[in-house]
Amino acid sequence: MWRTLLFAALAVAGGMCLALQSSVNARMRDVLRGSPWGAAMVSVVVSSVILAALAVTAGQGRQVARGLGHGPWWAYLGGVLGVVFLVTSLVAVTHMGATVTYIAVTLGGTASAAVADRFGLFGLTQIHLGWQRIAAIALMTGALVLLLHETLSRSTSGG
């Protein structure tokens, strides 16, 4: 049980970093004269340098290099999905704010994760799509609707 709680806490910390990442990347977009592509590229390059250093420090550099090219084709889509996330979230955060953007990101991620779990996509263990998961997605949808309503009301009233 404690191990599960530890991993949940780590995931919460990771989610906190994601929420801040879009705001930081949006600022980088401003520095790069409005280029969301450039901002995403800077983020990916910095991430790649840090990850390479961590892999080498952990003694995994050779195993990573040897494993490249041996996975299924879809295992390499993580980079494509990461670019989509980076660019869409850094553009959205400047229009909707961090809270609405992250409720939307969380809803999209949770819905796609539920599908991946349900069908065992990408080698995951199949997990039943029970009422609890459906209710969680419904609650997130409600949260997004509430926040969008508030955001749209504020923008149409000039505030």
DOZAKE-985094 format. One line per field, with one value per residue: residue in three letters; residue number from 1; x negated, y negated, z of N, C-alpha, C in turn. Coordinates in steps of 0.02 Angstrom, whole numbers. Example, Ala and Ser with C-alpha at 12.3 -4.5 7.8 and 13.67 -1.06 7.14 Angstrom:
2
type: c(ALA  SER)
seq: c(1  2)
n.east: c(-660  -642)
n.north: c(284  112)
n.up: c(390  354)
ca.east: c(-615  -684)
ca.north: c(225  53)
ca.up: c(390  357)
c.east: c(-660  -645)
c.north: c(165  -2)
c.up: c(390  394)
END
This chain:
159
type: c(MET  TRP  ARG  THR  LEU  LEU  PHE  ALA  ALA  LEU  ALA  VAL  ALA  GLY  GLY  MET  CYS  LEU  ALA  LEU  GLN  SER  SER  VAL  ASN  ALA  ARG  MET  ARG  ASP  VAL  LEU  ARG  GLY  SER  PRO  TRP  GLY  ALA  ALA  MET  VAL  SER  VAL  VAL  VAL  SER  SER  VAL  ILE  LEU  ALA  ALA  LEU  ALA  VAL  THR  ALA  GLY  GLN  GLY  ARG  GLN  VAL  ALA  ARG  GLY  LEU  GLY  HIS  GLY  PRO  TRP  TRP  ALA  TYR  LEU  GLY  GLY  VAL  LEU  GLY  VAL  VAL  PHE  LEU  VAL  THR  SER  LEU  VAL  ALA  VAL  THR  HIS  MET  GLY  ALA  THR  VAL  THR  TYR  ILE  ALA  VAL  THR  LEU  GLY  GLY  THR  ALA  SER  ALA  ALA  VAL  ALA  ASP  ARG  PHE  GLY  LEU  PHE  GLY  LEU  THR  GLN  ILE  HIS  LEU  GLY  TRP  GLN  ARG  ILE  ALA  ALA  ILE  ALA  LEU  MET  THR  GLY  ALA  LEU  VAL  LEU  LEU  LEU  HIS  GLU  THR  LEU  SER  ARG  SER  THR  SER  GLY  GLY)
seq: c(1  2  3  4  5  6  7  8  9  10  11  12  13  14  15  16  17  18  19  20  21  22  23  24  25  26  27  28  29  30  31  32  33  34  35  36  37  38  39  40  41  42  43  44  45  46  47  48  49  50  51  52  53  54  55  56  57  58  59  60  61  62  63  64  65  66  67  68  69  70  71  72  73  74  75  76  77  78  79  80  81  82  83  84  85  86  87  88  89  90  91  92  93  94  95  96  97  98  99  100  101  102  103  104  105  106  107  108  109  110  111  112  113  114  115  116  117  118  119  120  121  122  123  124  125  126  127  128  129  130  131  132  133  134  135  136  137  138  139  140  141  142  143  144  145  146  147  148  149  150  151  152  153  154  155  156  157  158  159)
n.east: c(-40  -96  -192  -116  -54  -167  -206  -93  -106  -225  -179  -87  -176  -245  -139  -120  -236  -212  -105  -167  -262  -202  -172  -301  -357  -275  -322  -451  -416  -378  -504  -566  -510  -374  -367  -296  -347  -485  -496  -450  -549  -665  -631  -628  -761  -834  -778  -823  -963  -975  -916  -1004  -1121  -1080  -1054  -1183  -1251  -1183  -1235  -1177  -1195  -1254  -1165  -1050  -1089  -1114  -987  -911  -812  -762  -635  -453  -369  -276  -326  -408  -331  -315  -393  -330  -202  -238  -281  -159  -88  -172  -169  -29  13  -65  -19  117  116  88  204  310  269  177  249  371  316  246  345  409  303  284  409  410  297  334  449  394  303  389  447  332  298  414  413  289  184  25  -49  -5  71  234  367  520  651  729  869  814  705  769  853  755  701  816  834  718  747  857  791  709  807  866  756  726  843  835  717  752  859  792  708  800  859  765  670)
n.north: c(59  -66  -84  -104  -224  -306  -306  -368  -494  -535  -544  -647  -752  -754  -793  -921  -981  -974  -1063  -1184  -1184  -1219  -1354  -1407  -1370  -1447  -1573  -1561  -1553  -1686  -1747  -1697  -1768  -1738  -1605  -1452  -1330  -1343  -1365  -1243  -1162  -1208  -1165  -1025  -1000  -1042  -950  -830  -839  -837  -712  -626  -646  -597  -461  -417  -443  -353  -238  -181  -215  -138  -28  -94  -148  -29  26  -56  -68  60  78  91  5  -89  -123  -228  -337  -418  -535  -609  -623  -696  -817  -863  -881  -978  -1091  -1117  -1138  -1248  -1347  -1350  -1386  -1522  -1577  -1527  -1516  -1436  -1346  -1306  -1254  -1144  -1067  -1030  -961  -859  -795  -751  -667  -573  -515  -458  -372  -286  -219  -158  -75  5  78  133  70  40  133  130  195  258  165  158  48  -25  -88  -183  -239  -292  -384  -469  -526  -590  -684  -761  -813  -892  -984  -1048  -1106  -1196  -1282  -1329  -1398  -1500  -1562  -1602  -1687  -1788  -1837  -1887  -1987  -2081  -2072)
n.up: c(0  42  -52  -169  -132  -127  -262  -314  -254  -315  -447  -433  -404  -526  -608  -559  -605  -743  -755  -726  -826  -950  -932  -914  -1038  -1120  -1089  -1141  -1274  -1295  -1278  -1390  -1491  -1517  -1564  -1553  -1592  -1583  -1444  -1394  -1449  -1381  -1252  -1271  -1310  -1195  -1104  -1163  -1150  -1011  -982  -1052  -979  -855  -889  -924  -803  -721  -768  -881  -1012  -1119  -1130  -1168  -1292  -1362  -1366  -1448  -1593  -1588  -1539  -1551  -1687  -1638  -1514  -1528  -1542  -1432  -1431  -1532  -1478  -1366  -1423  -1476  -1355  -1291  -1379  -1397  -1264  -1222  -1305  -1273  -1136  -1131  -1176  -1101  -972  -837  -753  -818  -935  -881  -823  -940  -1004  -911  -915  -1051  -1048  -949  -1005  -1124  -1063  -995  -1101  -1154  -1045  -1037  -1157  -1155  -1224  -1304  -1234  -1103  -953  -960  -893  -817  -868  -759  -658  -573  -640  -751  -686  -631  -748  -793  -688  -706  -831  -797  -714  -808  -891  -800  -772  -900  -927  -831  -876  -1006  -976  -908  -1009  -1102  -1032  -1025  -926)
ca.east: c(0  -138  -226  -67  -47  -228  -202  -41  -136  -272  -139  -61  -232  -254  -84  -135  -287  -179  -65  -214  -299  -169  -181  -372  -366  -242  -369  -504  -387  -385  -575  -583  -469  -309  -371  -283  -390  -550  -491  -447  -615  -710  -611  -649  -834  -855  -758  -866  -1029  -969  -904  -1066  -1167  -1054  -1065  -1255  -1267  -1155  -1268  -1132  -1208  -1265  -1105  -1004  -1115  -1104  -916  -880  -796  -738  -567  -400  -365  -237  -363  -443  -282  -317  -419  -278  -151  -267  -279  -89  -73  -209  -145  41  22  -94  25  180  108  89  272  359  239  149  298  416  274  229  405  419  250  298  467  388  251  371  492  354  274  442  453  272  305  470  396  221  143  -46  -77  22  117  303  402  591  676  785  906  771  666  817  873  698  698  874  820  669  783  895  744  689  864  871  701  734  898  807  668  788  897  744  682  853  877  710  626)
ca.north: c(0  -125  -92  -133  -294  -340  -318  -419  -559  -553  -564  -714  -798  -759  -834  -991  -1004  -984  -1124  -1240  -1181  -1257  -1426  -1422  -1366  -1505  -1629  -1549  -1572  -1759  -1761  -1677  -1810  -1708  -1540  -1394  -1274  -1355  -1354  -1170  -1134  -1222  -1121  -957  -997  -1043  -885  -778  -845  -813  -639  -592  -648  -550  -393  -402  -441  -291  -181  -151  -243  -86  12  -136  -151  37  41  -98  -35  129  78  87  -62  -135  -142  -290  -391  -460  -600  -644  -642  -748  -880  -885  -907  -1039  -1148  -1133  -1165  -1315  -1394  -1355  -1418  -1595  -1598  -1504  -1512  -1371  -1301  -1278  -1213  -1081  -1024  -1001  -912  -802  -759  -715  -614  -522  -479  -414  -320  -237  -177  -116  -23  49  123  158  43  28  182  122  245  235  147  146  -20  -22  -149  -232  -274  -332  -440  -515  -563  -635  -739  -805  -848  -943  -1036  -1085  -1147  -1252  -1329  -1361  -1446  -1557  -1595  -1635  -1743  -1841  -1867  -1924  -2046  -2127  -2066)
ca.up: c(0  46  -117  -213  -112  -147  -334  -324  -236  -369  -505  -418  -413  -598  -634  -540  -652  -808  -753  -729  -889  -1003  -919  -928  -1110  -1150  -1082  -1190  -1339  -1299  -1288  -1458  -1536  -1533  -1597  -1511  -1614  -1552  -1372  -1383  -1465  -1324  -1198  -1287  -1309  -1125  -1076  -1191  -1119  -941  -983  -1073  -922  -804  -912  -918  -732  -693  -800  -930  -1078  -1170  -1140  -1206  -1360  -1394  -1374  -1499  -1656  -1578  -1513  -1602  -1716  -1597  -1454  -1543  -1547  -1373  -1450  -1570  -1429  -1324  -1461  -1477  -1289  -1277  -1419  -1383  -1197  -1215  -1340  -1235  -1070  -1137  -1192  -1052  -906  -819  -722  -869  -978  -850  -818  -1007  -1014  -867  -944  -1111  -1028  -913  -1053  -1167  -1021  -981  -1162  -1157  -994  -1054  -1213  -1148  -1278  -1294  -1187  -1035  -928  -968  -831  -830  -866  -712  -646  -540  -692  -790  -643  -627  -811  -793  -643  -739  -884  -763  -692  -868  -912  -751  -781  -965  -920  -795  -920  -1061  -947  -892  -1071  -1137  -992  -1028  -868)
c.east: c(-43  -174  -179  -58  -108  -225  -148  -68  -186  -235  -109  -116  -247  -201  -94  -187  -257  -140  -110  -250  -267  -177  -253  -384  -332  -287  -426  -479  -392  -457  -595  -536  -407  -310  -356  -328  -459  -550  -489  -515  -664  -694  -636  -725  -860  -839  -805  -935  -1027  -960  -966  -1115  -1144  -1065  -1138  -1275  -1241  -1187  -1225  -1143  -1215  -1201  -1053  -1026  -1103  -1031  -881  -870  -768  -667  -516  -394  -329  -273  -400  -395  -282  -343  -367  -223  -175  -266  -207  -71  -107  -179  -73  50  -9  -54  89  172  110  160  322  334  218  202  342  376  261  288  416  367  264  357  446  343  287  415  451  321  326  451  393  275  357  451  325  174  70  -76  -53  65  188  334  473  609  739  817  864  731  711  839  817  693  757  863  769  701  824  850  722  745  872  817  704  789  872  759  702  829  851  721  736  875  820  661  576)
c.north: c(-63  -138  -124  -207  -335  -356  -369  -488  -582  -576  -633  -766  -808  -802  -907  -1021  -1017  -1049  -1186  -1243  -1222  -1332  -1447  -1421  -1424  -1566  -1622  -1567  -1647  -1779  -1748  -1710  -1775  -1639  -1483  -1335  -1282  -1343  -1280  -1138  -1147  -1175  -1050  -950  -996  -976  -830  -779  -818  -738  -600  -590  -599  -477  -372  -396  -377  -228  -146  -176  -190  -46  -28  -137  -85  52  0  -60  35  133  79  15  -112  -158  -209  -349  -437  -530  -642  -667  -698  -816  -907  -915  -974  -1099  -1166  -1164  -1234  -1367  -1404  -1394  -1494  -1620  -1581  -1507  -1441  -1322  -1268  -1232  -1145  -1037  -991  -948  -849  -761  -719  -656  -557  -481  -433  -359  -266  -191  -131  -60  28  101  150  133  35  73  174  182  217  222  127  72  -20  -89  -203  -272  -318  -393  -492  -558  -611  -695  -788  -845  -905  -1000  -1079  -1131  -1207  -1304  -1364  -1414  -1509  -1596  -1634  -1694  -1802  -1876  -1907  -1986  -2097  -2122  -2016)
c.up: c(0  -20  -167  -197  -131  -222  -351  -308  -289  -431  -494  -428  -487  -630  -618  -587  -721  -809  -758  -796  -944  -994  -933  -1003  -1146  -1145  -1132  -1260  -1348  -1312  -1360  -1509  -1562  -1565  -1548  -1529  -1582  -1478  -1356  -1397  -1408  -1266  -1210  -1285  -1237  -1091  -1099  -1160  -1048  -939  -1004  -1015  -867  -825  -905  -845  -699  -724  -852  -1001  -1133  -1183  -1179  -1279  -1397  -1408  -1429  -1564  -1649  -1551  -1569  -1627  -1672  -1534  -1465  -1551  -1486  -1388  -1488  -1523  -1383  -1359  -1463  -1409  -1277  -1314  -1401  -1313  -1190  -1253  -1299  -1171  -1075  -1153  -1137  -981  -889  -792  -774  -916  -946  -833  -886  -1021  -973  -892  -1005  -1094  -993  -959  -1098  -1126  -1005  -1041  -1167  -1106  -1014  -1106  -1208  -1202  -1256  -1240  -1115  -1017  -936  -899  -850  -824  -824  -700  -613  -590  -734  -750  -637  -690  -816  -747  -673  -795  -853  -740  -752  -890  -865  -763  -848  -962  -885  -839  -975  -1035  -932  -955  -1107  -1097  -990  -970  -872)
END
